[in-house]
Amino acid sequence: MKTKESLLGGITVAIAVIGFLAVAECVLRFLPVRTSPPIVPVTQIDPVFRFTPNRSFVFSKDWDLAMVNYSHTNNDGWVNKLDYRKEDPLPLIGVIGDSYIEALSVPPDSTAQAHLSESLKEQFRVYSFAASGAPLSQYVVWAAYAVREYKAKALIINVVGNDFDESHLSYSQHVPGFWIYVPEPSGELRLQLLEHHPGAMRSFLKMSTLARYLFLNLNVKEALLSRP
């Protein structure tokens, strides 16, 4: 009898938990829960980190969904309101950086590159190449990409203090998709790609609003990893 009661109690708790999660999933779908623009696979064949083109996303922060911003990636996979054109006669200025330039929380018309583009319209094009967490070593790759693909005539690179040390393997955050400097036995530094292959976790985050709320708004993973 006790075993039967325990089993029924366990089933009741399980149903209650599943019901709560289902309700939370439904409710959160009507709220601006954060979504991250998906990253394309970054490999030796396609070695430049960028996002999946033409995708809309929502930025929000913390449990109360603060700082809501709606934006999208352009035709080449960058967070920019402009589509990038290779055959444009106007000379190009490339703006390169990390989250300061990517600016997920900033309305598309209010970013640094948007203001610069507006002030220089009909004289220059201004395209941005940026992603959160990128080190200085990654800026080198994006600079080469801007010149090679879009014939950039000038580059503006936004550099902050941690961009230097995170460019080295010993201090890198090891973000998949970025290039970092790796020391050779000779003591020289060599740029090496940390390849990015999207996994099951990203697919799960795309499907579940509750999962995005926990991992992107509440940062549950970082909180657990930071515990002693």
C-alpha positions as CSV (number, residue, x, y, z in Angstrom):
1,M,0.0,0.0,0.0
2,K,2.8,2.4,0.9
3,T,4.5,1.7,-2.4
4,K,1.3,2.4,-4.3
5,E,0.8,5.7,-2.5
6,S,4.4,6.7,-3.2
7,L,3.9,5.9,-6.9
8,L,0.7,7.9,-7.1
9,G,2.4,10.8,-5.3
10,G,5.3,10.7,-7.7
11,I,3.0,10.7,-10.7
12,T,1.0,13.6,-9.2
13,V,4.2,15.7,-8.7
14,A,5.4,14.8,-12.2
15,I,2.1,15.9,-13.8
16,A,2.1,19.1,-11.8
17,V,5.6,19.9,-12.9
18,I,4.9,19.1,-16.5
19,G,1.8,21.2,-16.4
20,F,3.6,24.2,-14.9
21,L,6.4,24.0,-17.5
22,A,3.7,23.8,-20.3
23,V,1.9,26.8,-19.0
24,A,5.2,28.7,-18.6
25,E,6.1,27.8,-22.2
26,C,2.8,29.1,-23.5
27,V,2.9,32.3,-21.5
28,L,6.5,33.2,-22.4
29,R,5.7,32.8,-26.1
30,F,3.6,36.0,-25.8
31,L,6.5,37.9,-24.2
32,P,9.8,39.4,-25.7
33,V,12.0,36.6,-24.5
34,R,15.5,37.0,-25.9
35,T,16.5,35.2,-29.1
36,S,20.0,35.1,-30.5
37,P,20.7,35.4,-34.2
38,P,21.9,31.9,-35.2
39,I,25.6,31.6,-36.3
40,V,26.5,29.9,-39.6
41,P,28.9,27.0,-39.3
42,V,32.5,28.3,-39.3
43,T,35.0,25.9,-40.8
44,Q,38.2,25.9,-42.8
45,I,36.0,26.0,-45.9
46,D,33.9,28.9,-44.7
47,P,36.2,30.5,-42.1
48,V,34.5,33.8,-41.4
49,F,32.2,34.1,-38.3
50,R,28.9,35.7,-39.1
51,F,25.2,35.1,-38.5
52,T,22.5,33.4,-40.6
53,P,21.3,36.0,-43.1
54,N,17.9,37.6,-43.1
55,R,16.8,36.5,-39.6
56,S,14.8,38.6,-37.1
57,F,15.6,38.4,-33.4
58,V,14.6,40.0,-30.1
59,F,17.0,41.3,-27.4
60,S,15.9,41.5,-23.8
61,K,17.8,41.3,-20.5
62,D,17.3,39.7,-17.1
63,W,14.2,38.1,-15.5
64,D,12.0,41.2,-16.2
65,L,12.8,41.3,-19.9
66,A,14.3,44.8,-19.8
67,M,15.9,46.7,-22.7
68,V,13.7,45.1,-25.3
69,N,15.0,45.7,-28.9
70,Y,13.8,44.1,-32.2
71,S,16.4,43.8,-35.0
72,H,17.5,41.5,-37.8
73,T,20.5,40.3,-39.7
74,N,21.1,41.5,-43.2
75,N,21.7,39.7,-46.5
76,D,25.3,38.8,-45.5
77,G,24.6,37.8,-41.9
78,W,25.6,41.0,-40.0
79,V,23.5,42.9,-37.5
80,N,23.0,46.0,-39.7
81,K,19.9,47.7,-41.1
82,L,21.6,47.9,-44.5
83,D,22.0,45.1,-47.0
84,Y,25.6,44.8,-48.2
85,R,26.4,45.3,-51.9
86,K,29.7,44.4,-53.6
87,E,29.1,46.4,-56.7
88,D,28.4,49.7,-55.2
89,P,30.4,52.7,-56.6
90,L,30.5,54.5,-53.2
91,P,33.8,53.8,-51.2
92,L,33.3,51.7,-48.1
93,I,34.3,52.3,-44.5
94,G,34.3,49.1,-42.5
95,V,33.4,49.3,-38.8
96,I,34.8,46.4,-36.8
97,G,34.4,45.4,-33.1
98,D,32.7,43.2,-30.5
99,S,29.4,43.8,-28.7
100,Y,29.9,47.6,-28.7
101,I,29.5,47.5,-32.5
102,E,27.2,44.5,-32.8
103,A,24.9,46.5,-30.5
104,L,22.1,43.9,-30.1
105,S,20.3,46.1,-27.4
106,V,20.4,49.2,-29.6
107,P,17.7,50.1,-32.2
108,P,19.1,49.7,-35.7
109,D,18.9,53.5,-36.4
110,S,20.8,54.4,-33.2
111,T,24.0,52.3,-33.5
112,A,27.4,54.0,-34.0
113,Q,27.6,52.7,-37.6
114,A,24.1,53.9,-38.4
115,H,24.9,57.4,-37.2
116,L,28.1,57.4,-39.2
117,S,26.3,56.1,-42.3
118,E,23.7,58.8,-42.0
119,S,26.3,61.6,-41.7
120,L,28.3,60.3,-44.6
121,K,25.5,59.3,-47.0
122,E,26.1,59.8,-50.7
123,Q,29.8,60.0,-49.9
124,F,30.6,56.6,-48.3
125,R,29.0,53.3,-47.4
126,V,29.4,52.2,-43.8
127,Y,29.2,48.5,-43.1
128,S,29.8,46.8,-39.7
129,F,31.4,43.5,-39.0
130,A,31.0,42.6,-35.3
131,A,29.9,40.0,-32.8
132,S,29.8,39.8,-29.0
133,G,33.0,38.4,-27.3
134,A,35.2,38.8,-30.4
135,P,38.9,39.4,-29.6
136,L,41.4,41.5,-31.5
137,S,42.6,38.5,-33.4
138,Q,39.2,38.1,-34.9
139,Y,39.1,41.7,-35.9
140,V,42.1,40.9,-38.2
141,V,40.0,38.3,-40.0
142,W,37.0,40.6,-40.4
143,A,39.2,43.4,-41.6
144,A,40.6,41.1,-44.3
145,Y,37.0,40.1,-45.2
146,A,35.8,43.7,-45.5
147,V,38.7,44.5,-47.8
148,R,38.5,41.3,-49.9
149,E,34.7,41.1,-50.3
150,Y,33.7,44.7,-50.3
151,K,36.9,46.6,-51.2
152,A,36.9,48.6,-48.0
153,K,38.9,51.8,-48.4
154,A,39.1,52.5,-44.7
155,L,38.6,50.6,-41.4
156,I,37.4,51.8,-38.0
157,I,38.3,49.2,-35.3
158,N,36.8,49.6,-31.8
159,V,39.3,48.1,-29.3
160,V,38.7,47.6,-25.6
161,G,41.2,46.4,-23.0
162,N,40.4,42.7,-22.9
163,D,40.6,42.4,-26.8
164,F,44.3,42.1,-26.5
165,D,44.7,39.2,-23.9
166,E,41.7,37.3,-25.2
167,S,43.4,37.1,-28.6
168,H,45.9,34.6,-27.1
169,L,45.1,30.9,-26.5
170,S,46.1,31.2,-22.8
171,Y,43.5,33.9,-22.1
172,S,40.9,33.2,-24.7
173,Q,37.3,32.5,-23.9
174,H,37.5,29.8,-26.6
175,V,34.4,31.0,-28.4
176,P,33.7,28.6,-31.3
177,G,33.9,30.4,-34.6
178,F,36.6,32.9,-33.6
179,W,40.3,33.0,-34.7
180,I,42.9,33.3,-31.9
181,Y,46.7,33.3,-31.7
182,V,48.3,30.0,-30.7
183,P,52.1,29.9,-29.8
184,E,54.3,27.7,-32.0
185,P,57.3,25.8,-30.5
186,S,59.5,28.5,-32.1
187,G,57.8,31.1,-30.0
188,E,56.0,32.7,-32.9
189,L,52.2,33.2,-32.8
190,R,49.9,31.6,-35.4
191,L,46.3,32.4,-36.1
192,Q,44.1,29.3,-35.5
193,L,40.4,28.9,-36.1
194,L,38.2,27.4,-33.4
195,E,35.6,25.8,-35.7
196,H,31.9,26.3,-34.9
197,H,29.5,23.4,-35.6
198,P,25.9,24.2,-34.3
199,G,24.8,21.5,-31.9
200,A,21.7,20.1,-30.3
201,M,21.6,22.8,-27.6
202,R,21.1,25.6,-30.1
203,S,18.3,23.7,-31.8
204,F,16.6,23.2,-28.4
205,L,17.0,26.9,-27.6
206,K,15.4,27.8,-30.9
207,M,12.4,25.6,-30.3
208,S,11.7,26.3,-26.6
209,T,10.8,29.8,-25.3
210,L,11.2,28.6,-21.8
211,A,14.7,27.3,-22.5
212,R,15.7,30.7,-24.0
213,Y,14.3,32.5,-21.0
214,L,16.4,30.3,-18.6
215,F,19.6,30.3,-20.6
216,L,19.6,33.7,-22.3
217,N,17.6,35.9,-19.9
218,L,18.4,34.3,-16.5
219,N,21.8,33.0,-17.6
220,V,21.3,29.7,-15.7
221,K,24.3,28.0,-17.3
222,E,26.7,30.8,-16.2
223,A,25.2,30.9,-12.7
224,L,25.7,27.1,-12.3
225,L,29.3,27.2,-13.7
226,S,30.2,30.0,-11.4
227,R,29.3,28.2,-8.2
228,P,32.3,26.9,-6.2
